Amino acid sequence: MPLPAKAFQHWLHRVAPAMSTADICRISGVKRTTLAQQLVRGKVAESSVVSISRALGLNPLDGLASFESYAGLTGPPRPPTPAELVSQIATTDLLHAVIARTAPGGAATPALRPAPHATSVRNWVDAIDDGDLRHRVSAATGIAPQNYSAQLTANRLSPELAVATSRAAGVGFTGGLVATGLVTEAEAGWLPGARQAALDALSDGELTVLAGDRLQALGRTLRRQEQEQAQTEKIWENLG
């Protein structure tokens, strides 16, 4: 949910009382026209608060927690579950880990890519889903299940829905914000090397099954894209 412009202005005056809007935009990288449009509409994007917080040397979570809709972020963040940590490991990194474990004599494993990755949002929701999570999120937020699924398929989720999903799943609020790329692992309070430790804790069987599931999901996505491309080309041929 975009933040109320009035609340944003109060927050901005509190954290940067001596700075003009132009100064804030210059140091944060937020375009003046973008922020002006948001203020006129009365709704400021969470990403603007995150960018401004970073520019002022503040933790973005603290900045967001200043607003009523994100008050749950107040205080020390609840650590992510091992499943959440693993969900933020890219499929290629999982495959590298499989190869490293099965190669004769072992093989060096490359450093994990930073989160998020190409399927981080969908993987995160799958990691915390007990089978009824999507229905609970829909009931709590009013979003239609098909619209929620469409966002996951596109690997995106609004910050509001990410927090609502965390709440419905009974996990900490930071997992979804990291998965969507709104904040970094460090900003979310994740311990350095936490994802690698969660990966190392997987048995060979667990790792192989997980990598296989990811590959199957990737295969379905690629087939769907190929079918859509073929349909598009056919339409153009018929029009030509």
N, C-alpha and C positions, 0 to 999 in steps of 0.2 A: 504494500500500500504506500503510494507516494506520501511524503511527509507534509503536514500542513505548513503553508508558507509562513504564517504568523509564528508558529512554534520554531520554525527554522531561523527566522530573523532574530527571535529572542536568544536562541542558542548561539548564533553567530555573534551577536553583541556580547554575549558572556565570554566566549572563548577568544574573540579577537576584537575587543572594544575600540581599539585605536586604528583599525584597518578599514579602508573603504572597500566597497564591493569590487571596484576595479583592481585593487591590490590583492584581494582574495582570489579573484579569477586568474590574475597573473601568476601567482605562486602555485596555485593548485592545478592549473591547466584546464579548468572548467571555462568554456567559452562564455563571454559576457552575454551574448545574445541568447545562449541556451539557458543560463540561469535567469535572465530577465523574463524569458518566456515562461519558465516554470513558476516564477513568482507571480506573474500576471494571472496564470491559470490557478494559482493558489495551491499548487502541489509541486513539491520539490523532490526530485529523484534521490533515492538512497545513495546512489553512486556519487552524487554531488557531495553529500555529507562525508562519504568515505574519502574522496579525493581531497577535500578541504581539511579533514582531520589529519591525513598524512602530511599535507603541506605544513600544518601547524605543529607537527611532531606529536600528535595525539593518536592514541589507539582508535582505529575506526569503530571497534565494538563499543568503546566508551561514548563515542559520538552518537552512534545509533541508539544506545541505551538512554540517551537524554530525551528521547521521544517516546510518548506513551505506548505506541504500537510495538516498540522494541524494548520495553522496560524489562523484559525477561532476560536481557543480555547483561543486566547489572550484576556485578560481583564476579568472582573467579569463574571462568568458563568451565563447564562440565566436559571432561575429556571424551573424545570420540571412542566408540567401541572398536575392537579389532576389525570387525567386518566393515565398519565405515572407513577405517584406514586403508584396508585392502581395496575397497571400492575406488579409492582415489589413486590407484596405481594403473598406469596405462596398459593396454593389452600387450603392446610390444615389449614392455618391461616384464610382464608376466612370462612371455615366451622366452625372453632372455634368461629369466630365472630357471625355467624348465630346462633349457639347454645347458645352463651352468651346472645344474644338479645331476644331469644325466650324462654329461660328457665324460669320457674316460679321463681319470685324473683330475676332474674338475676344470672349470673354466672361469675366467674373471667375469664378474657381473657388473655391467655398467651402472653408474649412479642413476637413481630413479629420476625421471623427469618431474618437474614441479607440477603440483595440482593447479588447476583442473586439467583434464584431458578430454579427448573427443567424445567420450560417452560417460563422463563423470557423473552427470546428474542422474541419468537413468540407472547407472550402477549403484549410486548412493541410495536411491529409493528402493531398489531391489534388495540391497543389503539390510535395510531396516524394516522391510515389509513382512508382516506376519500373515499375509494373505487377505487382510481386510483393510489395510492402511488406506488405499485409495478411496474407499467408501467413507471412511472416517474423515478424511481430509475434505471430501466433497460435502459431507454433512456439516462440518465445522465452518467452512468458508463459503459455501454456496456455489462453488465452481462445478460445472457439469463434468462428470467423469471423462467424457470424450475430450473435453477441452484440456483437462489435466493430463490425460494420456498424450495428447498432441504436443504439449509443452515438453514432456519427457522424451518423446520421439525426436523432437528438434534439439534435444540436449540443452534445454533452458528452463528456468523456473524463476518466477519473480521472487525477490527477497521475502515478501510477505508470505507467499506460498511455501517457501523453503522453511521458514520458521514454523508455520502451521503444520507442515509435514513432520518436523522434528517433534513438535508438541504432541501430535497424534500418535507418534511412534514411541514416545516416552524416552527419547534420547536427548543429548545436549543440543543446543541451538547452533553450534558452530559448523557442524558437518555440512549442512545444506548451503551455508554461506561460502564455505570453501569450495564445495562442488560447483557452485554457480560462478565462482571466480570473483565474488564481491570482495572477499578478504583473502589474505594469504594464510598459509598454515601458521606462520609465526604470529601474525596478528590475532589469529584465533586461539593462541595459547597452546598449540600442539607442540609436543616436545620434539627437539631435533632428532631425526632418525626414527620417529615413531612409525612411519609407514614401512620403512625397511625392517624394523623389528617385527611388525605384524606379518610381513611377508615371510621373514625367516621362521616365524613360529608355525607356518603352515607345513603340514606333512607333505611328502612327495605326492601322495595320492590326492590330497586336498588341492594342492597347487595345480596338478595336471587336470583335474576335473574343472576347476575354475577357469583355467586357460581355455579348455575345450568349450565351455559354455560361452565364453567371450567370443571365440572364433565362430561358433554357430550363430550368435547374434549378429556378428559382423557380416557373415554370409547372407543372412536374411536381409540385412540392410542393403548390401550391394546388389542382391537380386532385385529388390524392389526398385532401386535406383535405375538399374538396367532396363527393367520393364517400363518405368516411367519415361526413360529416354527413348526407348523404342516406340512408345505410343506417341510421344511428341514428334519424332521423325516421321511417323506415319501420317500424322495430321498435316504436317508441312507438305508431305508428298501429295496428299489429296488436295491441298489448297493450291499446289503448284501447277 
